[in-house]
Amino acid sequence: MLAFALAATVVTPTVGFAQPGPVAKMCAADIAKYCAGKGHTARETRSCLEANREKVSAECRSALDNTGGGRR
């Protein structure tokens, strides 16, 4: 039984860890510059990026336009 539990732990070490989405990847510098300290709950970071849309990079704007509630 112990061997099975250890094997399951080794096989699935990343379960529960979210992978960053396109906005997190493409907007990382913009998040750090314009939205530092904003949380990821209640869409605070995305709302901040949208509020600063004219300032963020073209790549970030594209990610905002093509994902989540920003799909156009």
Backbone as JSON Lines, residues from 0, in Angstrom:
{"i":0,"aa":"M","n":[0.83,-1.18,0.0],"ca":[0.0,0.0,0.0],"c":[0.88,1.25,0.0]}
{"i":1,"aa":"L","n":[1.92,1.25,0.8],"ca":[2.82,2.39,0.85],"c":[3.49,2.62,-0.5]}
{"i":2,"aa":"A","n":[3.88,1.54,-1.15],"ca":[4.52,1.67,-2.46],"c":[3.57,2.31,-3.47]}
{"i":3,"aa":"F","n":[2.3,1.93,-3.42],"ca":[1.31,2.51,-4.32],"c":[1.15,4.01,-4.06]}
{"i":4,"aa":"A","n":[1.08,4.39,-2.8],"ca":[0.93,5.8,-2.44],"c":[2.14,6.61,-2.9]}
{"i":5,"aa":"L","n":[3.32,6.07,-2.74],"ca":[4.52,6.76,-3.19],"c":[4.55,6.88,-4.71]}
{"i":6,"aa":"A","n":[4.15,5.81,-5.39],"ca":[4.13,5.83,-6.85],"c":[3.13,6.87,-7.36]}
{"i":7,"aa":"A","n":[1.98,6.95,-6.74],"ca":[0.97,7.94,-7.14],"c":[1.49,9.35,-6.94]}
{"i":8,"aa":"T","n":[2.23,9.58,-5.89],"ca":[2.79,10.9,-5.62],"c":[3.85,11.27,-6.65]}
{"i":9,"aa":"V","n":[4.66,10.31,-7.04],"ca":[5.72,10.56,-8.03],"c":[5.12,10.78,-9.41]}
{"i":10,"aa":"V","n":[4.08,10.04,-9.76],"ca":[3.49,10.14,-11.09],"c":[2.7,11.43,-11.27]}
{"i":11,"aa":"T","n":[2.11,11.96,-10.21],"ca":[1.24,13.13,-10.34],"c":[1.72,14.3,-9.48]}
{"i":12,"aa":"P","n":[2.95,14.74,-9.64],"ca":[3.44,15.81,-8.78],"c":[2.87,17.18,-9.09]}
{"i":13,"aa":"T","n":[2.33,17.4,-10.3],"ca":[1.85,18.73,-10.66],"c":[0.36,18.9,-10.49]}
{"i":14,"aa":"V","n":[-0.35,17.89,-10.04],"ca":[-1.78,18.03,-9.84],"c":[-2.02,19.12,-8.82]}
{"i":15,"aa":"G","n":[-2.9,20.05,-9.15],"ca":[-3.2,21.14,-8.23],"c":[-2.43,22.42,-8.51]}
{"i":16,"aa":"F","n":[-1.46,22.37,-9.39],"ca":[-0.71,23.57,-9.74],"c":[-1.22,24.09,-11.07]}
{"i":17,"aa":"A","n":[-1.77,25.28,-11.06],"ca":[-2.29,25.86,-12.3],"c":[-1.15,26.35,-13.17]}
{"i":18,"aa":"Q","n":[-1.32,26.18,-14.45],"ca":[-0.35,26.68,-15.4],"c":[-0.77,28.1,-15.78]}
{"i":19,"aa":"P","n":[0.17,29.0,-15.94],"ca":[-0.2,30.36,-16.3],"c":[-0.85,30.4,-17.68]}
{"i":20,"aa":"G","n":[-1.89,31.18,-17.81],"ca":[-2.59,31.33,-19.08],"c":[-1.93,32.36,-19.97]}
{"i":21,"aa":"P","n":[-2.53,32.6,-21.13],"ca":[-1.94,33.54,-22.09],"c":[-1.79,34.95,-21.55]}
{"i":22,"aa":"V","n":[-2.76,35.42,-20.78],"ca":[-2.66,36.78,-20.25],"c":[-1.49,36.87,-19.27]}
{"i":23,"aa":"A","n":[-1.38,35.89,-18.39],"ca":[-0.28,35.89,-17.42],"c":[1.07,35.86,-18.13]}
{"i":24,"aa":"K","n":[1.16,35.08,-19.21],"ca":[2.42,34.97,-19.94],"c":[2.73,36.23,-20.74]}
{"i":25,"aa":"M","n":[1.76,36.68,-21.51],"ca":[2.0,37.79,-22.43],"c":[2.01,39.15,-21.72]}
{"i":26,"aa":"C","n":[1.42,39.21,-20.53],"ca":[1.3,40.49,-19.83],"c":[2.17,40.57,-18.58]}
{"i":27,"aa":"A","n":[3.09,39.65,-18.4],"ca":[3.88,39.6,-17.17],"c":[4.56,40.94,-16.86]}
{"i":28,"aa":"A","n":[5.21,41.53,-17.84],"ca":[5.9,42.8,-17.61],"c":[4.9,43.92,-17.33]}
{"i":29,"aa":"D","n":[3.77,43.9,-18.03],"ca":[2.74,44.92,-17.82],"c":[2.08,44.78,-16.46]}
{"i":30,"aa":"I","n":[1.89,43.55,-16.02],"ca":[1.33,43.3,-14.69],"c":[2.27,43.88,-13.64]}
{"i":31,"aa":"A","n":[3.55,43.59,-13.79],"ca":[4.54,44.09,-12.83],"c":[4.59,45.63,-12.84]}
{"i":32,"aa":"K","n":[4.45,46.22,-14.0],"ca":[4.57,47.67,-14.13],"c":[3.31,48.41,-13.7]}
{"i":33,"aa":"Y","n":[2.14,47.94,-14.11],"ca":[0.9,48.69,-13.88],"c":[-0.01,48.1,-12.8]}
{"i":34,"aa":"C","n":[0.16,46.84,-12.49],"ca":[-0.82,46.17,-11.62],"c":[-0.18,45.43,-10.45]}
{"i":35,"aa":"A","n":[1.01,45.82,-10.07],"ca":[1.69,45.16,-8.95],"c":[0.8,45.24,-7.71]}
{"i":36,"aa":"G","n":[0.7,44.15,-7.0],"ca":[-0.08,44.12,-5.78],"c":[-1.54,43.76,-5.98]}
{"i":37,"aa":"K","n":[-1.98,43.69,-7.23],"ca":[-3.37,43.3,-7.49],"c":[-3.49,41.8,-7.36]}
{"i":38,"aa":"G","n":[-4.6,41.33,-6.82],"ca":[-4.82,39.91,-6.65],"c":[-5.41,39.28,-7.89]}
{"i":39,"aa":"H","n":[-5.4,37.97,-7.91],"ca":[-5.98,37.25,-9.04],"c":[-7.41,36.82,-8.76]}
{"i":40,"aa":"T","n":[-7.88,37.14,-7.57],"ca":[-9.28,36.83,-7.28],"c":[-10.13,38.02,-7.71]}
{"i":41,"aa":"A","n":[-11.35,37.75,-8.02],"ca":[-12.3,38.78,-8.46],"c":[-11.78,39.56,-9.67]}
{"i":42,"aa":"R","n":[-10.92,38.93,-10.46],"ca":[-10.43,39.51,-11.71],"c":[-9.73,40.85,-11.53]}
{"i":43,"aa":"E","n":[-9.13,41.09,-10.37],"ca":[-8.45,42.37,-10.11],"c":[-7.35,42.65,-11.12]}
{"i":44,"aa":"T","n":[-6.52,41.65,-11.4],"ca":[-5.4,41.87,-12.32],"c":[-5.92,42.16,-13.72]}
{"i":45,"aa":"R","n":[-6.86,41.36,-14.19],"ca":[-7.39,41.59,-15.53],"c":[-8.07,42.95,-15.63]}
{"i":46,"aa":"S","n":[-8.84,43.31,-14.62],"ca":[-9.5,44.62,-14.61],"c":[-8.47,45.75,-14.66]}
{"i":47,"aa":"C","n":[-7.38,45.58,-13.94],"ca":[-6.3,46.57,-13.96],"c":[-5.68,46.67,-15.35]}
{"i":48,"aa":"L","n":[-5.43,45.54,-15.98],"ca":[-4.86,45.55,-17.33],"c":[-5.82,46.22,-18.3]}
{"i":49,"aa":"E","n":[-7.1,45.9,-18.19],"ca":[-8.1,46.53,-19.07],"c":[-8.14,48.03,-18.85]}
{"i":50,"aa":"A","n":[-8.03,48.47,-17.6],"ca":[-8.04,49.9,-17.29],"c":[-6.81,50.61,-17.86]}
{"i":51,"aa":"N","n":[-5.72,49.86,-18.03],"ca":[-4.47,50.41,-18.57],"c":[-4.22,49.95,-20.0]}
{"i":52,"aa":"R","n":[-5.26,49.57,-20.69],"ca":[-5.17,48.99,-22.03],"c":[-4.31,49.82,-22.98]}
{"i":53,"aa":"E","n":[-4.42,51.12,-22.94],"ca":[-3.65,51.97,-23.86],"c":[-2.16,51.98,-23.54]}
{"i":54,"aa":"K","n":[-1.79,51.58,-22.34],"ca":[-0.39,51.6,-21.92],"c":[0.3,50.25,-22.09]}
{"i":55,"aa":"V","n":[-0.46,49.15,-22.06],"ca":[0.16,47.82,-22.09],"c":[0.68,47.49,-23.48]}
{"i":56,"aa":"S","n":[1.54,46.48,-23.54],"ca":[2.14,46.07,-24.81],"c":[1.09,45.53,-25.78]}
{"i":57,"aa":"A","n":[1.45,45.53,-27.05],"ca":[0.55,45.0,-28.08],"c":[0.26,43.52,-27.84]}
{"i":58,"aa":"E","n":[1.27,42.78,-27.39],"ca":[1.08,41.35,-27.11],"c":[0.08,41.15,-25.97]}
{"i":59,"aa":"C","n":[0.16,41.99,-24.97],"ca":[-0.76,41.91,-23.84],"c":[-2.17,42.25,-24.3]}
{"i":60,"aa":"R","n":[-2.33,43.31,-25.08],"ca":[-3.66,43.67,-25.6],"c":[-4.25,42.52,-26.41]}
{"i":61,"aa":"S","n":[-3.43,41.88,-27.21],"ca":[-3.9,40.75,-28.01],"c":[-4.38,39.6,-27.11]}
{"i":62,"aa":"A","n":[-3.63,39.31,-26.05],"ca":[-4.03,38.26,-25.11],"c":[-5.35,38.64,-24.43]}
{"i":63,"aa":"L","n":[-5.5,39.89,-24.06],"ca":[-6.75,40.34,-23.43],"c":[-7.92,40.22,-24.41]}
{"i":64,"aa":"D","n":[-7.67,40.56,-25.67],"ca":[-8.73,40.51,-26.69],"c":[-9.16,39.09,-27.02]}
{"i":65,"aa":"N","n":[-8.28,38.13,-26.85],"ca":[-8.56,36.77,-27.32],"c":[-8.8,35.74,-26.23]}
{"i":66,"aa":"T","n":[-8.95,36.18,-25.0],"ca":[-9.17,35.23,-23.91],"c":[-10.26,35.73,-22.96]}
{"i":67,"aa":"G","n":[-10.8,34.82,-22.2],"ca":[-11.74,35.15,-21.15],"c":[-12.84,36.09,-21.57]}
{"i":68,"aa":"G","n":[-13.22,36.97,-20.67],"ca":[-14.28,37.92,-20.91],"c":[-13.92,38.97,-21.95]}
{"i":69,"aa":"G","n":[-12.66,39.02,-22.34],"ca":[-12.23,40.02,-23.3],"c":[-12.38,39.57,-24.74]}
{"i":70,"aa":"R","n":[-12.84,38.34,-24.96],"ca":[-12.96,37.84,-26.34],"c":[-13.83,38.77,-27.15]}
{"i":71,"aa":"R","n":[-13.31,39.1,-28.33],"ca":[-14.05,40.01,-29.22],"c":[-14.35,39.36,-30.52]}
